[in-house]
Amino acid sequence: MGSQVVAAIEAAPDLELHVAIDAADPIEAASGADVAVDFTVPTVVMGHIEWCVRQGIAVVVGTTGFDEKRYEQVRGWVESASGARVLIASNFSVAAVLMMRFAAQAAPYFESVEVIELHHPRKLDAPSGTAVTTAKAIAAARAAAATPVMPDATATQLEGARGATVDGVRVHSVRLQGLFAHQEVVFGNPGEMLTIRDDGFDRASYLPGVLLAVRRVLELPGFTLGIDTLL
Ligand SMILES: NC(=O)c1ccc[n+]([C@@H]2O[C@H](COP(=O)([O-])OP(=O)(O)OC[C@H]3O[C@@H](n4cnc5c(N)ncnc54)[C@H](O)[C@@H]3O)[C@@H](O)[C@H]2O)c1
């Protein structure tokens, strides 16, 4: 991701690359930048965010592995530094963000809904963070509309056959050679079905969202989660 973001910034006429940093380089090389973009690893990203906030550099973070505790820590740094700007997005794909939004919109109108995420077999976590976020958004929309519990007569099952449960929504993970990042949300009512499907074929899918965040993060004081508010 890092090298692709560097290439995208170099190709953008309105943006200027200040420096590209890999694991062996000192972070101090980023001094003087307006915006830093972090696609690294969960073990170092927190230190990078803290350093950038202290330096007054706005940060766009794509590195994954954030939980509520990490978000709270980042909020704390942002609140204690005036003018700090941090945007963290677990998915910069515009199609994926819209898929999640449309799934939440459709959620109250169907008796049943399940999420099927499909990824390349090198992926370390299951279900994907996007699938978890989708299931939570669906569950919140169903709860707000007081939608009844989903029908399911399963009485016996092999462990895992009905997938994982996220806030009451079933999530199924497929790991298949040849795939990149895909997700289907299937909704069912008596006599009808709606499928909302997002297919990411390669890393190019993330770049427009990253560039959007780089261009807009300076207008977003404080902490921003996701690129939804920018679309
Ligand atoms: N938010 C999104 O839309 C999105 C999309 C793709 C990937 N990701 C996430 O972004 C992260 C990176 O993904 P990737 O596929 O590019 O991984 P990758 O392993 O190809 O690249 C990680 C890079 O970080 C570098 N790095 C490690 N420690 C560093 C340090 N201290 N300083 C500077 N660089 C350092 C490594 O040398 C490597 O080049 C992962 O957490 C991945 O899950 C997020």
The ligand as an SDF file (V2000), in Angstrom:
LIG
                    3D

 44 48  0  0  0  0  0  0  0  0999 V2000
   -7.5990    0.7600    5.3160 N   0  0  0  0  0  0  0  0  0  0  0  0
   -7.5530    0.1300    4.1490 C   0  0  0  0  0  0  0  0  0  0  0  0
   -8.3680    0.3610    3.2510 O   0  0  0  0  0  0  0  0  0  0  0  0
   -6.4400   -0.8660    3.9230 C   0  0  0  0  0  0  0  0  0  0  0  0
   -6.1850   -1.3820    2.6580 C   0  0  0  0  0  0  0  0  0  0  0  0
   -5.1010   -2.2580    2.5010 C   0  0  0  0  0  0  0  0  0  0  0  0
   -4.3120   -2.5770    3.5870 C   0  0  0  0  0  0  0  0  0  0  0  0
   -4.6130   -2.0500    4.8180 N   0  0  0  0  0  0  0  0  0  0  0  0
   -3.7630   -2.2770    5.9760 C   0  0  0  0  0  0  0  0  0  0  0  0
   -2.5890   -1.4840    5.8260 O   0  0  0  0  0  0  0  0  0  0  0  0
   -1.4840   -2.1150    6.4680 C   0  0  0  0  0  0  0  0  0  0  0  0
   -0.3620   -2.2910    5.4620 C   0  0  0  0  0  0  0  0  0  0  0  0
   -0.8100   -3.1730    4.4590 O   0  0  0  0  0  0  0  0  0  0  0  0
    0.1490   -3.6390    3.2880 P   0  0  0  0  0  0  0  0  0  0  0  0
   -0.5940   -4.6460    2.5210 O   0  0  0  0  0  0  0  0  0  0  0  0
    0.7180   -2.4580    2.6070 O   0  0  0  0  0  0  0  0  0  0  0  0
    1.2860   -4.3680    4.1450 O   0  0  0  0  0  0  0  0  0  0  0  0
    2.8020   -4.6480    3.7390 P   0  0  0  0  0  0  0  0  0  0  0  0
    3.2890   -5.6660    4.7100 O   0  0  0  0  0  0  0  0  0  0  0  0
    2.9330   -4.8810    2.2840 O   0  0  0  0  0  0  0  0  0  0  0  0
    3.5180   -3.2420    4.0390 O   0  0  0  0  0  0  0  0  0  0  0  0
    3.7870   -2.7660    5.3190 C   0  0  0  0  0  0  0  0  0  0  0  0
    4.9890   -1.8550    5.1910 C   0  0  0  0  0  0  0  0  0  0  0  0
    5.2080   -1.1830    6.4280 O   0  0  0  0  0  0  0  0  0  0  0  0
    6.5940   -1.0550    6.5610 C   0  0  0  0  0  0  0  0  0  0  0  0
    6.9440   -0.7520    7.9550 N   0  0  0  0  0  0  0  0  0  0  0  0
    6.9930   -1.6070    9.0060 C   0  0  0  0  0  0  0  0  0  0  0  0
    7.3980   -0.9340   10.1040 N   0  0  0  0  0  0  0  0  0  0  0  0
    7.6190    0.3470    9.7330 C   0  0  0  0  0  0  0  0  0  0  0  0
    8.0690    1.5030   10.4030 C   0  0  0  0  0  0  0  0  0  0  0  0
    8.3920    1.4770   11.7110 N   0  0  0  0  0  0  0  0  0  0  0  0
    8.1730    2.6630    9.7250 N   0  0  0  0  0  0  0  0  0  0  0  0
    7.8710    2.7070    8.4070 C   0  0  0  0  0  0  0  0  0  0  0  0
    7.4430    1.6430    7.7060 N   0  0  0  0  0  0  0  0  0  0  0  0
    7.3180    0.4820    8.3580 C   0  0  0  0  0  0  0  0  0  0  0  0
    7.1420   -2.3960    6.0760 C   0  0  0  0  0  0  0  0  0  0  0  0
    8.5240   -2.3160    5.7560 O   0  0  0  0  0  0  0  0  0  0  0  0
    6.2930   -2.6130    4.8420 C   0  0  0  0  0  0  0  0  0  0  0  0
    6.8790   -2.0050    3.7170 O   0  0  0  0  0  0  0  0  0  0  0  0
   -2.0340   -3.4140    7.0440 C   0  0  0  0  0  0  0  0  0  0  0  0
   -2.3980   -3.1780    8.3930 O   0  0  0  0  0  0  0  0  0  0  0  0
   -3.2680   -3.6800    6.1940 C   0  0  0  0  0  0  0  0  0  0  0  0
   -4.2440   -4.4600    6.8640 O   0  0  0  0  0  0  0  0  0  0  0  0
   -5.6510   -1.2150    4.9890 C   0  0  0  0  0  0  0  0  0  0  0  0
  1  2  1  0
  2  3  2  0
  2  4  1  0
  4  5  1  0
  4 44  2  0
  5  6  2  0
  6  7  1  0
  7  8  2  0
  8  9  1  0
  8 44  1  0
  9 10  1  0
  9 42  1  0
 10 11  1  0
 11 12  1  0
 11 40  1  0
 12 13  1  0
 13 14  1  0
 14 15  2  0
 14 16  1  0
 14 17  1  0
 17 18  1  0
 18 19  2  0
 18 20  1  0
 18 21  1  0
 21 22  1  0
 22 23  1  0
 23 24  1  0
 23 38  1  0
 24 25  1  0
 25 26  1  0
 25 36  1  0
 26 27  1  0
 26 35  1  0
 27 28  2  0
 28 29  1  0
 29 30  1  0
 29 35  2  0
 30 31  1  0
 30 32  2  0
 32 33  1  0
 33 34  2  0
 34 35  1  0
 36 37  1  0
 36 38  1  0
 38 39  1  0
 40 41  1  0
 40 42  1  0
 42 43  1  0
M  CHG  2   8   1  16  -1
M  END
$$$$
